[in-house]
């Protein structure tokens, strides 16, 4: 077989995204909190980028893009360097080093002034900063050090604590923890240590399943929980299946007593470890505000008060144009200035695109903002893309992770999009509106005779939802975490 090498030319089209375009798409997709973190990172890494100072007399509306009372141009403070603009860059670094010699002295003097009665905002913020979270493992071991027991049980308890998961459960069998070749303690030491570990706080920690977790908490309760302990120890499976009449018959009591016991058991935690190692979710803040106009409709504003206004340092900008400056220094400054401008342009483009998309969405979903979720209309992203004049992918990035504050509360922008079904009057209704009506039906049902999926389907048809299938109702019910009729029944 003969192999030859030949030259060949061909024409083809390829889409290649420039770094500037990639950055613009990334900035557009970021929610407000993530954008603030991005800006802070750029401020730390780019020496030419700085925050533009804003007068304290500015009204809150001036910090909302497009908000009422906002002026067309903002007042810009011009900082005077106090030095010649042509001063050498390296000379400024030397001057900074000399000026830093008396830093400790100046800090001490200013600290004395603040301690003499002046309010220190930074010190106040540090005092109000919460302490670092303690892990469940550290929390348990700190208590275990105070337990008075023999050395082997002490070591066995430390070993057990290392295998307790974040919810507070010991999912490993004690036989698996026993290794006579590696550890001095035996099975008796492990069993004795486990009983001691289960007496630590939070109550219920060290349990091997839900039943044991509840029984431990009941045993440590100051109230008489003997009736509840009998239910959990003997009939927990039937309790979870909502077979209350069967439990009452076997315990020779009334169903009402079972219901009262369930109410008392609700104070117990089936994941006690999360009380200590609780995962803190970041706060959700609105990116957009929708306010009602006097003449009808809604006006959209961007919330920008937490996003700093950026600018390029004038001194470094002049130095980059100064031909007398060092060549490497000028090139370094030019690269950073270009990067800063890209970031500022991307943020400005984000504001403009998000404002246009949000206004178009609010105009299309006017009834939702006036009357609630049950009045949501089907709204494909392609419709908004055509109105705004952008690609559908741009709309998707613009609403990703963004929230809108309105008379209906804080709502994800993406929830305002979606398909729908035809109604009896020839119109259409969004899937979100249908789910809202389902929730209304379930909330208003007779809990002693809860509605089946078929009964819910018929109720929806009476409310104008046309040709909805029972399996569709079942699918929506599962998505909404609504139990089946048997588990919703109250005795």
C-alpha positions in Angstrom: 0.0 0.0 0.0 1.5 3.3 -1.1 1.0 6.4 1.0 1.4 9.9 -0.6 1.4 13.4 0.9 -0.4 16.1 -1.1 -1.3 19.8 -0.5 -5.0 20.6 -0.7 -6.9 24.0 -0.3 -10.5 24.3 0.7 -12.8 27.0 1.8 -14.9 26.6 5.0 -16.7 28.8 7.5 -16.0 28.5 11.2 -17.3 30.5 14.1 -14.6 31.6 16.4 -15.5 33.6 19.6 -13.2 36.4 20.5 -12.1 36.6 24.2 -14.1 39.9 24.5 -17.3 38.2 23.3 -16.7 35.2 25.7 -16.3 37.6 28.6 -19.5 39.5 27.6 -21.5 36.2 27.6 -20.0 35.3 31.0 -20.9 38.6 32.6 -24.4 38.5 31.2 -25.1 35.2 32.7 -23.8 36.1 36.2 -26.4 36.8 38.9 -25.8 40.0 41.0 -23.9 38.4 43.9 -21.6 36.5 41.5 -21.0 39.7 39.4 -20.0 41.5 42.6 -17.5 38.8 43.3 -16.2 39.0 39.8 -15.7 42.7 40.0 -13.9 42.4 43.4 -11.5 39.8 41.8 -10.8 42.2 38.9 -10.2 45.1 41.3 -7.6 43.0 43.1 -5.8 41.8 40.0 -6.0 44.8 37.8 -4.1 47.9 39.1 -5.6 50.4 36.6 -9.2 49.6 37.6 -10.8 51.5 40.5 -14.2 52.3 41.9 -15.7 55.6 41.1 -16.7 57.5 44.2 -20.4 58.5 44.5 -21.6 61.4 46.5 -23.3 60.5 49.8 -26.0 63.0 49.0 -27.2 60.8 46.1 -30.7 59.5 46.5 -31.4 55.7 46.7 -33.1 56.0 43.3 -29.8 57.1 41.8 -28.4 53.6 42.4 -31.1 51.9 40.4 -30.6 51.8 36.7 -33.5 53.7 35.0 -35.0 54.4 38.4 -37.1 57.5 39.1 -35.2 60.7 39.8 -32.0 59.4 38.2 -30.0 62.1 36.4 -28.7 61.5 32.9 -25.1 62.0 33.9 -23.5 61.3 37.3 -21.1 63.6 39.0 -17.6 62.3 38.8 -14.9 63.2 41.3 -11.5 63.9 39.9 -8.7 62.9 42.1 -5.6 65.0 42.1 -2.4 62.9 42.3 -0.4 65.7 44.0 2.5 64.7 41.8 3.7 65.3 38.3 1.8 63.1 35.7 5.2 62.4 34.1 6.8 61.0 37.2 8.4 57.7 36.6 6.4 54.6 37.6 9.3 53.0 39.5 9.9 56.3 41.4 6.3 56.1 42.6 6.9 52.6 44.0 10.0 53.9 45.9 7.9 56.8 47.3 5.3 54.3 48.4 7.9 52.3 50.3 9.1 55.4 52.1 5.6 56.5 53.0 4.8 53.1 54.5 7.6 53.4 57.1 5.3 55.5 59.4 2.2 53.3 58.7 2.2 51.7 62.2 2.5 55.1 63.8 -0.3 56.6 61.8 -2.5 53.6 62.5 -1.9 53.9 66.2 -2.8 57.6 66.2 -6.0 57.0 64.2 -6.9 54.0 66.4 -6.6 56.2 69.5 -8.9 58.7 67.9 -11.5 56.1 67.2 -11.2 54.7 70.6 -11.8 58.1 72.1 -15.4 58.0 71.1 -15.5 58.1 67.3 -17.5 55.4 65.6 -15.3 52.8 63.8 -17.3 51.2 61.0 -14.7 48.6 60.2 -14.3 47.6 63.8 -18.1 47.4 64.2 -18.3 45.2 61.1 -15.6 42.9 62.4 -17.5 42.6 65.8 -20.7 41.7 64.0 -19.1 39.1 61.7 -20.2 35.6 62.7 -17.6 33.1 63.9 -16.5 30.3 61.6 -18.9 27.3 61.6 -17.9 24.3 63.7 -18.0 20.9 62.1 -20.1 18.2 63.7 -17.0 16.0 64.1 -15.2 18.8 66.1 -18.4 19.5 68.1 -18.7 15.9 69.2 -15.0 15.4 69.9 -15.0 18.5 72.1 -17.8 17.0 74.2 -16.2 13.5 74.1 -13.0 14.8 75.8 -15.1 15.6 78.9 -16.6 12.1 79.1 -15.3 10.2 82.1 -14.6 6.6 81.0 -11.7 4.1 80.6 -9.0 4.6 77.9 -10.2 1.8 75.6 -13.7 3.1 75.5 -12.3 6.6 75.0 -10.5 5.5 71.9 -13.4 3.5 70.6 -15.7 6.6 71.0 -13.3 8.7 69.0 -13.2 6.1 66.3 -17.1 6.0 66.2 -17.3 9.8 66.0 -15.1 9.8 62.9 -17.7 7.6 61.1 -20.8 9.7 62.0 -22.1 11.5 58.8 -23.2 15.1 58.6 -26.8 14.2 59.5 -25.7 12.6 62.7 -26.1 9.0 61.8 -23.6 6.1 62.2 -24.1 4.2 58.9 -21.3 1.8 59.5 -21.9 -1.4 61.6 -19.8 -1.7 64.7 -18.4 -5.0 63.4 -16.9 -3.1 60.6 -15.2 -0.7 63.0 -13.6 -3.6 65.0 -10.1 -4.5 63.9 -8.1 -6.1 66.6 -4.9 -5.8 64.6 -5.1 -2.0 64.3 -6.9 -1.0 67.5 -6.6 -2.0 71.1 -10.3 -1.8 71.9 -12.8 -4.7 71.3 -16.5 -5.0 70.5 -17.6 -4.5 74.1 -15.7 -1.2 74.1 -17.4 -0.1 70.9 -20.8 -0.9 72.2 -20.2 0.8 75.5 -18.7 3.8 73.6 -21.7 4.1 71.2 -24.1 4.3 74.2 -22.1 7.2 75.6 -21.8 8.9 72.2 -25.6 8.7 71.8 -25.9 10.8 75.0 -24.0 13.7 73.4 -25.6 16.8 71.9 -27.4 17.3 69.7 -29.9 14.7 70.9 -30.3 11.7 68.5 -26.7 11.8 67.2 -25.0 8.5 66.8 -28.2 6.7 65.8 -28.1 4.0 63.2 -31.5 4.6 61.7 -34.5 6.9 62.0 -36.3 4.7 64.6 -33.3 4.7 66.9 -32.8 8.5 66.4 -36.4 9.2 67.5 -36.2 6.8 70.4 -33.0 8.4 71.7 -34.6 11.8 71.6 -37.7 10.6 73.3 -35.7 8.9 76.1 -33.8 12.2 76.7 -37.0 14.3 76.7 -38.3 15.8 79.9 -41.9 14.9 79.0 -43.5 11.5 79.3 -43.0 9.9 75.9 -43.8 6.3 76.7 -46.9 6.2 74.4 -44.9 7.7 71.5 -42.0 5.4 72.1 -44.3 2.4 71.8 -45.7 3.7 68.5 -42.2 4.3 67.0 -40.7 1.0 68.3 -43.5 -1.2 67.2 -45.4 0.5 64.4 -43.1 3.1 62.7 -43.5 1.4 59.3 -47.3 1.6 59.5 -47.1 5.2 60.8 -45.1 6.2 57.7 -47.8 4.6 55.5 -50.5 6.6 57.3 -52.3 3.5 58.6 -53.5 5.2 61.7 -56.7 3.2 62.3 -54.7 -0.1 62.1 -52.2 1.3 64.7 -55.1 2.4 67.0 -56.7 -1.0 66.8 -53.5 -2.8 67.7 -52.8 -0.4 70.6 -56.4 -0.4 71.8 -56.7 3.4 71.6 -58.5 6.1 69.6 -57.2 7.5 66.4 -57.3 10.9 68.0 -54.7 9.8 70.5 -52.4 8.8 67.6 -52.8 12.2 66.0 -52.0 13.9 69.3 -48.9 11.7 69.6 -47.8 12.7 66.0 -48.1 16.3 66.9 -45.9 15.8 70.0 -43.3 13.9 67.9 -43.0 16.7 65.3 -40.6 18.5 67.7 -38.0 15.8 67.2 -35.4 16.1 64.4 -34.6 13.2 62.1 -31.4 14.8 61.0 -29.9 16.1 64.3 -26.4 16.6 62.9 -27.6 19.3 60.5 -28.2 21.5 63.6 -24.4 21.9 63.9 -23.1 21.3 60.3 -26.0 23.2 58.6 -25.2 24.3 55.1 -25.9 28.0 54.8 -27.4 29.0 51.5 -26.3 32.3 50.0 -28.9 35.1 50.2 -31.1 35.7 47.1 -31.3 39.3 46.0 -33.4 40.8 43.3 -31.7 41.8 40.1 -34.8 43.6 38.7 -37.7 45.5 40.3 -41.1 45.7 38.7 -43.3 48.6 39.9 -46.8 49.5 38.9 -47.3 52.6 36.8 -50.0 55.1 37.7 -51.6 54.8 34.2 -51.4 51.0 34.2 -48.8 48.4 33.4 -45.4 47.9 35.1 -42.1 49.7 34.8 -38.8 47.7 35.2 -35.7 49.0 37.1 -32.4 47.3 37.5 -31.0 47.0 41.1 -27.5 48.3 40.8 -26.9 49.9 44.2 -24.6 47.0 45.3 -22.6 46.9 42.0 -19.8 49.5 42.1 -19.2 51.9 39.3 -15.8 51.4 37.7 -13.4 53.6 36.0 -9.8 53.6 34.8 -7.2 55.4 36.9 -6.3 58.6 35.1 -2.7 58.6 36.2 -2.0 55.1 34.8 -4.0 56.0 31.7 -1.7 59.0 31.1 1.4 56.9 31.8 0.4 54.4 29.2 0.4 57.2 26.6 3.7 58.7 27.9 6.5 57.8 25.5 9.1 58.7 28.1 7.9 55.9 30.4 9.5 52.4 30.3 8.4 50.3 27.4 7.6 47.2 29.5 5.6 49.4 32.0 3.6 51.0 29.2 2.8 47.6 27.6 1.8 46.2 31.0 -0.5 49.2 31.6 -2.0 49.0 28.1 -2.9 45.3 28.5 -4.6 46.0 31.9 -6.4 49.1 30.5 -7.7 47.0 27.6 -8.9 44.3 30.0 -10.6 46.9 32.2 -12.4 48.4 29.3 -13.6 45.0 28.2 -15.0 44.4 31.7 -16.7 47.8 31.9 -18.2 47.4 28.4 -19.5 43.9 29.3 -21.1 45.2 32.5 -22.8 48.0 30.5 -24.0 45.6 27.9 -25.4 43.3 30.7 -27.4 46.2 32.1 -28.8 47.1 28.7 -29.7 43.6 27.7 -31.2 42.6 31.1 -33.3 45.8 31.2 -34.7 45.2 27.7 -35.4 41.5 28.3 -37.0 42.1 31.7 -39.3 44.8 30.4 -40.4 42.6 27.5 -41.1 39.7 29.9 -43.1 42.0 32.3 -45.1 43.4 29.4 -46.0 39.9 28.3 -46.9 38.6 31.7 -48.8 41.7 33.0 -51.7 39.6 34.4 -49.3 37.5 36.5 -47.9 40.7 38.2 -51.4 42.0 38.8 -53.3 38.8 39.8 -50.8 36.0 40.7 -49.3 32.8 39.5 -52.5 31.2 38.3 -52.6 33.9 35.5 -49.3 33.1 34.0 -49.4 32.8 30.2 -47.3 30.4 28.0 -44.2 32.4 27.0 -41.5 30.9 24.9 -38.0 32.5 24.9 -38.1 32.9 21.2 -41.0 35.4 21.5 -39.0 37.6 23.8 -35.9 37.2 21.6 -37.9 38.5 18.6 -39.2 41.5 20.6 -35.8 42.5 21.9 -34.0 41.7 18.7 -31.4 39.3 20.1 -30.6 35.6 19.8 -32.7 33.2 22.0 -29.4 32.1 23.7 -28.9 35.7 24.8 -32.3 35.7 26.5 -31.5 32.4 28.2 -28.2 33.8 29.6 -29.9 37.1 30.6 -32.5 35.4 32.8 -30.3 32.7 34.1 -30.1 32.9 37.9 -31.8 36.3 38.0 -34.7 37.3 40.2 -37.4 39.9 39.9 -39.1 41.7 42.8 -42.7 42.6 42.2 -46.1 42.7 44.0 -46.1 38.9 43.7 -42.9 38.6 45.7 -39.4 37.5 44.6 -39.7 35.3 41.5 -37.0 33.7 39.3 -37.1 35.3 35.9 -36.8 31.9 34.2 -40.1 30.8 35.9 -42.0 33.4 33.8 -41.2 31.4 30.6 -42.7 28.1 29.6 -45.3 26.3 27.5 -48.9 25.7 28.1 -52.2 24.0 27.2 -55.3 25.0 25.3 -58.3 26.1 27.4 -62.1 25.8 26.7 -62.4 29.4 25.6 -59.8 28.9 22.8 -57.0 30.5 24.7 -53.9 29.0 26.4 -52.7 28.6 29.9 -49.2 28.0 31.1 -48.0 24.9 32.9 -47.1 27.0 35.9 -50.7 28.4 36.0 -52.0 24.8 35.9 -49.8 23.8 38.8 -51.0 26.8 40.8 -54.6 25.7 40.2 -53.7 22.2 41.3 -52.2 23.6 44.5 -55.4 25.5 45.1 -57.5 22.4 44.6 -55.4 20.3 47.0 -55.3 23.0 49.7 -59.1 23.4 49.7 -59.9 19.6 49.6 -61.5 17.8 52.5 -58.6 16.1 54.2 -60.8 13.3 55.5 -61.6 12.5 51.9 -58.7 13.7 49.8 -59.0 13.8 46.0 -57.5 11.2 43.7 -55.5 12.2 40.6 -58.6 11.6 38.5 -60.7 13.8 40.7 -58.1 16.5 40.5 -58.2 16.2 36.7 -61.9 16.7 36.6 -61.7 19.7 38.9 -59.1 21.2 36.5 -61.4 20.7 33.6 -64.2 22.5 35.5 -61.7 25.4 35.9 -61.2 25.6 32.1 -58.1 23.4 31.6 -58.9 21.4 28.5 -57.9 17.7 27.8 -55.5 17.2 30.6 -54.6 13.6 31.2 -54.6 11.9 34.6 -50.9 10.9 34.2 -50.1 14.6 33.6 -51.8 15.4 36.9 -49.8 12.7 38.6 -46.5 14.0 37.1 -47.3 17.6 38.2 -48.2 16.3 41.7 -44.8 14.6 42.1 -43.0 17.7 40.8 -44.8 19.8 43.4 -44.0 17.2 46.2 -47.7 16.6 46.9 -48.3 13.2 48.4 -50.9 10.7 47.1 -54.4 10.8 48.4 -53.7 8.0 50.9 -50.9 10.0 52.5 -52.9 13.2 52.5 -55.7 11.7 54.5 -56.4 12.9 58.0 -58.2 10.7 60.4 
